[in-house]
Amino acid sequence: MSIPELLSKYIGGHGQLLKQLDRIPVEAIHFKSTPGSWSIAEIIVHLADSETYGFIRAKKIIAESGELVTVYNQQIWSDHLFYDQMNYQDALDLIRLLRKNLYEVLKLMAPETWQNYVYHPETGKITLLDWIQQYVDHIDVHTKQIHQLHESWKSIKVESPQPHLLDQAVSFFKNIKRP
């Protein structure tokens, strides 16, 4: 993928996320498919934390090429930073603002800056080009995960009797004349 295409996908990531979320009813936002898994709201909060960390990492790549970056454990962050109680709308706003701000920097850079890099303790050398591809892919991965969670929620909801149908059945049986 070319740099202009990556930039377009990067800045469009927030919109891609919103498009997926527009299909999801509010009551499905906190649904968890299994105990210990993340809800849609928690995924969004995770994305905001990842974007925040990635924002600093990208700026480090641009301004301090060759440096070591630190890692974070997303599960520990989720467990200790109350992801399940955070406002996912605020997290969405944060994602939008971080991407917008960084996009403005990325589009002004000299072409050779895309080869700047940092060292990651687990994955080794990461160029700015590698970094942007990872963050384009990260939104894709979680957008698909959100879609799958929504599908799971819908299948469970369909399996449960609908209240209005249950009321109709009760009414029907109450009105049956017995001999």
C-alpha positions as CSV (number, residue, x, y, z in Angstrom):
1,M,0.0,0.0,0.0
2,S,1.3,3.4,-0.9
3,I,1.9,6.1,1.7
4,P,-1.0,8.3,0.5
5,E,-3.2,5.2,0.7
6,L,-2.0,4.4,4.2
7,L,-2.6,8.0,5.3
8,S,-6.1,7.9,3.9
9,K,-6.9,4.6,5.7
10,Y,-5.3,5.9,8.9
11,I,-7.4,9.1,9.0
12,G,-10.4,7.1,7.9
13,G,-10.1,4.6,10.8
14,H,-12.2,6.6,13.1
15,G,-15.0,6.8,10.5
16,Q,-14.7,3.1,9.9
17,L,-15.2,2.5,13.6
18,L,-18.2,4.8,13.7
19,K,-19.8,3.2,10.7
20,Q,-19.6,-0.2,12.5
21,L,-20.9,1.3,15.7
22,D,-23.9,2.9,13.9
23,R,-25.3,-0.6,13.3
24,I,-25.2,-1.5,17.0
25,P,-28.0,-0.8,19.5
26,V,-27.0,0.9,22.7
27,E,-28.1,-2.2,24.7
28,A,-25.5,-4.3,22.9
29,I,-22.5,-2.0,23.8
30,H,-21.8,-3.7,27.2
31,F,-22.5,-7.3,26.1
32,K,-19.7,-9.8,26.6
33,S,-19.8,-13.1,24.7
34,T,-17.9,-14.9,27.4
35,P,-16.9,-14.2,31.0
36,G,-13.6,-12.3,31.0
37,S,-13.9,-11.1,27.4
38,W,-14.2,-7.5,26.4
39,S,-17.4,-5.8,25.5
40,I,-17.7,-3.4,22.6
41,A,-17.3,-0.4,25.0
42,E,-14.2,-2.0,26.5
43,I,-12.8,-2.5,23.0
44,I,-13.3,1.1,22.2
45,V,-11.6,2.2,25.5
46,H,-8.7,-0.2,24.6
47,L,-8.4,1.4,21.2
48,A,-8.2,4.9,22.8
49,D,-5.4,3.7,25.1
50,S,-3.6,2.1,22.2
51,E,-4.0,5.2,20.1
52,T,-2.7,7.3,22.9
53,Y,0.4,5.1,23.3
54,G,0.8,4.9,19.5
55,F,0.6,8.6,19.2
56,I,3.6,9.1,21.5
57,R,5.4,6.2,19.8
58,A,4.9,7.7,16.4
59,K,6.2,11.1,17.5
60,K,9.2,9.3,19.0
61,I,9.9,7.6,15.7
62,I,9.6,10.9,13.9
63,A,11.6,13.0,16.3
64,E,13.9,10.5,18.1
65,S,14.7,7.8,15.5
66,G,16.7,4.9,16.8
67,E,15.5,5.1,20.4
68,L,14.0,2.3,22.5
69,V,10.2,2.3,23.2
70,T,8.4,0.7,26.1
71,V,5.6,-1.9,26.0
72,Y,2.4,-2.0,27.8
73,N,0.2,-5.0,28.7
74,Q,-3.3,-4.4,27.3
75,Q,-4.9,-7.0,29.6
76,I,-3.4,-5.5,32.7
77,W,-4.5,-2.0,31.6
78,S,-8.0,-3.3,31.0
79,D,-8.1,-5.0,34.4
80,H,-6.7,-2.0,36.4
81,L,-8.0,1.0,34.5
82,F,-11.7,0.3,34.8
83,Y,-12.4,-0.2,31.1
84,D,-15.8,-1.5,31.8
85,Q,-16.7,1.8,33.6
86,M,-15.2,4.3,31.2
87,N,-17.2,6.4,28.8
88,Y,-16.8,4.9,25.4
89,Q,-18.0,8.1,23.7
90,D,-15.1,10.0,25.3
91,A,-12.8,7.2,24.1
92,L,-14.2,7.7,20.5
93,D,-13.5,11.4,20.7
94,L,-10.0,10.8,21.9
95,I,-9.3,8.4,19.0
96,R,-10.6,11.0,16.5
97,L,-8.5,13.8,18.0
98,L,-5.3,11.8,18.2
99,R,-5.6,10.6,14.7
100,K,-6.4,14.0,13.3
101,N,-3.5,15.6,15.1
102,L,-1.0,13.0,14.1
103,Y,-2.3,12.9,10.5
104,E,-1.5,16.7,10.2
105,V,2.1,15.9,11.2
106,L,2.4,12.8,8.9
107,K,1.2,14.5,5.8
108,L,3.9,17.3,6.2
109,M,6.9,15.0,6.7
110,A,9.7,14.5,4.2
111,P,9.5,11.2,2.4
112,E,12.7,9.9,4.1
113,T,11.1,10.2,7.5
114,W,9.0,7.2,6.8
115,Q,12.2,5.1,7.3
116,N,12.8,6.5,10.8
117,Y,12.5,3.8,13.4
118,V,12.4,2.8,17.1
119,Y,13.4,-0.5,18.8
120,H,10.6,-2.4,20.4
121,P,11.7,-4.8,23.2
122,E,9.4,-7.6,21.8
123,T,9.3,-7.0,18.1
124,G,12.6,-5.3,17.3
125,K,13.0,-2.5,14.8
126,I,9.8,-0.7,13.8
127,T,9.9,2.0,11.1
128,L,7.3,4.7,10.8
129,L,5.9,2.9,7.8
130,D,5.6,-0.3,9.9
131,W,3.9,1.7,12.6
132,I,1.2,3.2,10.4
133,Q,0.4,-0.2,8.9
134,Q,0.0,-1.6,12.4
135,Y,-2.4,1.1,13.4
136,V,-4.4,0.9,10.2
137,D,-4.7,-2.9,10.8
138,H,-5.5,-2.5,14.5
139,I,-8.7,-0.6,13.7
140,D,-9.6,-3.3,11.1
141,V,-9.0,-6.1,13.6
142,H,-11.2,-4.5,16.3
143,T,-13.9,-3.4,13.9
144,K,-14.3,-7.1,12.9
145,Q,-14.3,-8.1,16.6
146,I,-17.0,-5.5,17.2
147,H,-19.0,-6.9,14.3
148,Q,-18.6,-10.5,15.7
149,L,-19.7,-9.4,19.2
150,H,-22.8,-7.7,17.7
151,E,-23.6,-10.9,15.8
152,S,-23.2,-12.9,19.0
153,W,-25.5,-10.5,20.9
154,K,-28.1,-10.7,18.1
155,S,-28.1,-14.5,18.1
156,I,-28.5,-14.6,21.9
157,K,-31.3,-12.0,21.7
158,V,-33.1,-14.0,19.0
159,E,-32.9,-17.2,21.1
160,S,-34.5,-15.4,24.0
161,P,-38.3,-15.1,23.8
162,Q,-39.4,-11.6,22.7
163,P,-41.5,-10.0,25.5
164,H,-44.3,-9.0,23.2
165,L,-44.5,-12.6,21.8
166,L,-44.5,-14.1,25.2
167,D,-47.3,-11.7,26.3
168,Q,-49.3,-12.8,23.2
169,A,-48.8,-16.4,24.1
170,V,-49.9,-15.9,27.7
171,S,-52.9,-14.0,26.5
172,F,-53.8,-16.7,24.0
173,F,-53.7,-19.5,26.6
174,K,-55.7,-17.4,29.1
175,N,-58.5,-17.0,26.6
176,I,-58.8,-20.6,25.7
177,K,-62.2,-21.9,26.9
178,R,-61.9,-25.0,28.8
179,P,-64.6,-27.6,28.8
